[in-house]
Amino acid sequence: MTMPRRSDFAHFYVTTLLGDLKKLEAARKRVARRLHLLFITAAAVFLTSLGIDRGLGLSGSLPFTVGVLLVPIVAFFYRLMISGYVHDFKVGIIKKVVGFIDPGLRYTPSGHVPKWRVVASRIFSRHPDRVRGDDLVEGRIGGTNMQFSEVHVEAKHESASSGGGRRRRWSTIFRGLFFVADFNKTFRGKTLVLPDTAEHVLGGLGSFLQSLNVARGELIRMESPEFERYFVVYGDDQIEARYVLSTSLMERIMEFRRKTGRRMYLSFVDSHVYVAIPYRRRLFEPEVFRSILGFEGVERFLEDLELFIGIVEDLNLNTRVWTKQAEEPLSPLARFFLNHPAGESY
């Protein structure tokens, strides 16, 4: 797949997007005015509680209580007040940008990669109890089926409350971009590629701690020192992990990491590849307090979409080993394990 040229997108921006952006800019200004009124009202309530507290000599208890109550209330009304504008922007702009990149792709603003896919990835050490998200993009790039979206993965915690009931709270496991696609090799087990924070920080002790992480599978040493500087690999099978993580694929993963500048989590399970990239910002939401008419703002959405759609090409997922293309030969270390079965002393 060849990504569109910037000159083509600039023409697309002027001829197709700009008219819709002007209408949405008027809606943005209306929403911004309402939000300013909301913030002023909340500030006035808090300052009033502060004055009452000082007048009654309550030592700050009243403004603290009011502040605790105001935060979720303001957050609720903020999301409620921008929801229509955000939805219209995604339908009117993001959907068209996705179609500009590849008309065969489908974009669903309220959709996300399903929970069962997230669980199947085996990337997260805690079991995901709830998966929410939006901005689902799915379709076929070359010969590869893929989908990705923003997801918020959470774990559930329950405890007994003072009244005898059960209290439930949620903690975030992961928030960011989650990508899944067909992989171009057939395999049976799982191989996990995780950021190597332990060894990077703790050196030899980190390597020892990694080897104790039995829940992840067997620690697998790869041949690339550069790759092992940033990633740690676990798997069910030494030979299969090296079959999956060929030298060229490790180089492509490293190049993608350099391009994004972000931590990456990958897994290879049931002939699928999963990629999780943490993000704190909402990837496909428009500005609320700044104009959306500038070309650079829309170009940022294009660049994000191209980056995620481009994972298929970056990881060379369209090269199918069951075609006439020659499969990459096994590395010397992989051949060593193939010729020395598990349990044999060496």
N, C-alpha and C positions, 0 to 999 in steps of 0.2 A: 504494500500500500504506500503510495506517495502522498505526503502531506501537501496541502494546498500552499501556493506561494503567498507571501504577505501582500504583494501587489493585488492579487486576486481578492484577498480578504478585505483590503481597503476599498476596493470597488464594491464588494458585497455589502460592506458597512454603509456606504453612502447610498446605494440604490435600494437596499432591502431593509436594513436595520434602523437607519437614522429616523425615519418617520415614526416607527413604533417607539423608539427611545424618547422622542420629544413628547409623545403622549404619556409615557411612563414617568418622564421627568416632572410633568405637572402633578401626577399622582404622588410622586415621591415628596414634593414640596408640601402637599396637603398632609401627608402622613407625618412629616417632620414637624410641622406646626402643632399637630395634636400631641406628638411626643414631648415637645418642649413644654406644652401646657401640663402634661402628666408629670414631668420632672419638677416643674415649678410648684405644682400642688403638693407633691410628695415632700419637697423641701420645706414648704410652708408648714405642713403638718408636723414635721420633725422639729423645726425651730419653735413652733408653738409648744410642743411637749417639753422642749428644753427650758423654755421660759417658765412653764407651769412647775416643772421639777425644781428649778431654783427657787421659785416663790414659795413652794411648800417644804423646801429643804429635804428632798427625797434622795439626795446623793447620787443622782444619775440613773436611778432605776427606771423611771418613766421613759426617758428618751431611748434607753437601751431596749426596752420592751417594744416601743413604737418602731424603732429601727429594724428589729428582728421581724416584725409583722410587715413593714413596708417593703422590704426587699423582695419576697416572693410575690407580693401583690403587684408591684411595679413590673417585675419580670413577666408575670402572667399577662398584664395588659399590654406590655411592649410587644410580645409575640402575637397577641390577638390583633393589635392595631396594624402591624406590618404584614400580616399573613396574606391579605388579599393582594397587596402590592407585590410581594415576593412571588406569589403564585403567577400573577400576570407577567412578571418579568421572565420567569422561567419558561412559561409557555410561549411568550412572544419573542424572546431573545435566545435563551440557552438552547431551546429545541431547534431553532433555526441554525444556530452555530454548529450543533451536532450534525444536522443534515448537510450543512456546507462541507464539513470534513468528510462525511461518507453518507450518502442518501439512504443506504441500506441499514443504518443503525437506528434503533428505536430508543427514544428518551421518555421516561416516565418520571415527572417531578416528584410524585409522592411514593414512588416505588423504591425498593432497596434489595440488595442481595439477601435471599431468605436465610432464616436462622439455621436451617439444617445444613446449608452450605458452609456457614461460619463454623458450626460444630464439626463438620466433616473435615475441615482444614487441619485440625489438630494443632493449630498454631498456639492457642492460648492454654496455659497451664491450668487455669480455673475453668470450670464448665460454664459456658455462657447461658445464663438463665433468661436473658431478654436481649433482643436485638432490634433496635430501631434505626431508621435511616431515611434517606431520600436521594433523589437525583440518580435514578437507575439508568444506565446506558448498557444496551445489550445488542448483540448481533453477531455477524460473521465477518472476520477480517481475513481475506484470502481463504484458506481452508480451515480456519480456526474459529470455533464458537467461543465467545467470551462475554462476560458481563462484569460491571463494576458499579459501585455506588459509595456514597458516604454511609458509614455505619457507626452506631454508638452501641458498644457491647457492654453488658452489665451483668454483675453477679448479685444474687439475692442473699440477704442475711436476715434470719429470723431469730428473735429472742423473746423471752417471757417478759410481759409488761407488768407494772406494779398492780394493775387491776385484774390480773389473772389471765389476760388474753395473750395474743401473740403480736409482737411489734415487728414490722418489716421495714428494711431499708435497702437501698441499692447502691452499689459501688461500681465505678467505671473500670472496666478491664481494658478497653481500647476505644479510641475515637479517631476516626480518620478514613482513609480510602481503602476499600477492600475489593480486590480484583480476583477473578477466577476464570480459567480458560482450559480448553483441552491441551494436554501436553503431547509432544510429538514422539514420545517413547512409551511403550507398554511396560508396566511394572506392577508388582503385587503388594509390596509393603509401603512404608511411609519413610520419607526423608524430610527432616526439618532443617532449615537454615535460619539461624537466629542471630541477632546482633551480639558480638562477642564482648560484652561489657566486663565480664569477670576477669578474663585473662588480660584484657587491655589495662585494667586498673590494678589487679593483684598479681600479675605475672604467673609464676609457677604455682602459687597457691590457688589462683583462679582456675588454672588448668586442672588441678586436683579436684576442686569443687565441682567443676563441670563434669568430671568423670563420675561423680556421685549422683548426678541428676538422672537416676534410673527411670523415672516416670517418663522422661522424654525419649528413652531408648538408649541404644549404645552410642557412646561418643565415638565419632569417626574423624580421624585425622586425614586432612587433605594434603595434596602435594604442593599447593601454592602457599608460600609464606605470606604473601600479600593478602590473599583471601582469608587466611586464618587470623590475620591481624584485625579483621573487621567482623568476621562471622565465626560461629561455632555450629558444627553439623552433628545432628543426631539421626539415627536411623535404625531400622530393623535388621538390616543386612549390609555388611561392609561392601560386598561386591556390587549389589544393586545401587547403593548410594553413589558409588563411583561411576557406575553406568549412567545414572541419572545426571550427576554433576560432572559432566565432561569438562575438559580443560577450556574449551571454547565457551561453554555456558558460564563457568565461573568468571571468565574474563568479561562476559556480557553483563553479569550481575554486578561486578565491580564497576563497570562503566556506567551502568544505570544508577548506581549509588552515587558516583561522582557527579552525574548530571543533576540528580535531585538534591544532593546534599543532605539527605535524610536517612534516618534509620529505616531498615527494611526487615520484614519478617516474611519468609517464604516457606512453603511446604509443597511436597510432591506426594499426593495421595490418590490412589485409584485412578491413575493415568490423568490426573488433573494437576495444574499448578495453581497455587494460591499465593497472592502477594498482599501484604498488609503494610500500609505506610501511614504512620501517625501524623495527624494534622490537628492543630488547635483551632484554626480559622475555618469558618464555613466556606466551602470551596466554590459554590455556585450561587451565592446570595448577593444581591446588588447592594450598593451603598444606600444608606438612608439619609445621612446628614451631609453628603457631598453630591455634586452633580454627576449624573451617569452619562452625560453626553460626550465625554471625551473618548477618542478612539482607543487610547491606552487602556482604559478600564475594561472595555469589551475584549481587547486583545489578550488581556490576562486570562479571561475565561477560555479563549481559544488555546492559549498555551497550556493551561492545565488539562484541557480535554485531549489535546494532541499528545501530551506526556503520558496520560493513562491509556489512551487507545494505542499509543505507540509501544506499549509493553510487549504486544504480540511480536512486533518486528525487533524490538530491542533484545528479546530473549530468543529470537529466531524460532518461534513456535510454529511457523508455517513450513519449516523443513521437516518432512515426514520420512521417518526411517523405513516405512514399509513401501515407499515408492522406489524407483530405480536409483535414487540418490544413494550413494555409498554411506553406510553408517560409519561414524567416527571410530577409529580403532581404540581399543582399550589402552589406558596408560600403563607404564611399567608396574606401578604399584598395584593397580587393579588386576593385572595379569598375575602378580605375585600372590594375591589373595585367592584368585581363581585356582591357582596351582597348589595352594596350601590350604585345604579346607579347615573350617573352624574346629578347634580341639587338637589340631596337630601342633606339636611344639616346634618353634623356630627361633 
